[in-house]
Amino acid sequence: MRGRDLGTQLMVRAEAIAADRGCVGSWLTTFTFQAQGFYEKLGYAVFGTLDNSPGDNVRIFMQKRLGQ
């Protein structure tokens, strides 16, 4: 399904719903082998990492302020 902007559409809609419900921010986790760049394009920034989570993987914590 890559290349069809479905992930972007899903994230934009989820953020809109959250903002409509009064949420001011969003956070998520991903891994170094997954979609860090995708989330950065949507305005998310890294606020922490956790090494060896699990094995040799690095868990990445990302956040974004909503409504900006």
C-alpha positions in Angstrom: 0.0 0.0 0.0 3.1 2.2 0.0 3.0 5.2 -2.2 -0.7 5.9 -1.9 -0.5 8.3 1.0 -2.8 6.2 3.1 -0.5 6.4 6.1 -0.4 10.2 5.8 -4.2 10.4 5.4 -4.6 8.2 8.5 -2.3 10.2 10.6 -3.8 13.5 9.5 -7.3 12.3 10.3 -6.2 10.8 13.7 -4.5 14.1 14.6 -7.6 16.1 13.6 -9.9 13.9 15.8 -7.5 14.3 18.7 -7.3 18.1 18.3 -11.1 18.2 18.1 -11.3 16.4 21.4 -9.0 18.9 23.1 -5.7 17.1 22.8 -2.7 19.4 22.5 -0.1 16.9 21.5 0.6 13.4 20.3 3.5 11.0 20.9 4.4 7.6 19.4 7.1 5.0 19.2 8.8 3.5 16.2 12.1 1.7 15.7 15.2 2.4 13.7 14.2 -0.2 11.1 10.7 1.4 10.6 9.4 4.8 9.7 11.2 7.5 11.6 11.5 9.6 8.4 7.8 9.2 7.7 6.9 10.7 11.0 9.4 13.5 10.8 7.8 14.6 7.5 4.5 14.8 9.4 6.2 17.1 12.0 7.1 14.7 14.7 10.4 15.1 16.6 12.5 12.7 18.6 12.4 13.2 22.3 14.1 10.0 23.4 15.5 6.6 22.5 15.8 3.3 24.2 18.6 1.0 23.2 18.3 -2.8 23.1 14.6 -2.7 22.8 14.4 -5.6 22.0 17.8 -7.1 21.0 19.9 -4.7 18.9 16.9 -2.5 18.0 16.5 1.1 19.1 13.0 2.3 20.1 12.5 5.9 19.1 10.0 8.1 21.0 8.5 11.0 19.0 6.2 13.9 19.8 4.2 16.6 18.0 2.2 19.6 19.2 -1.3 19.5 17.6 -3.1 22.5 16.1 0.0 24.3 14.9 
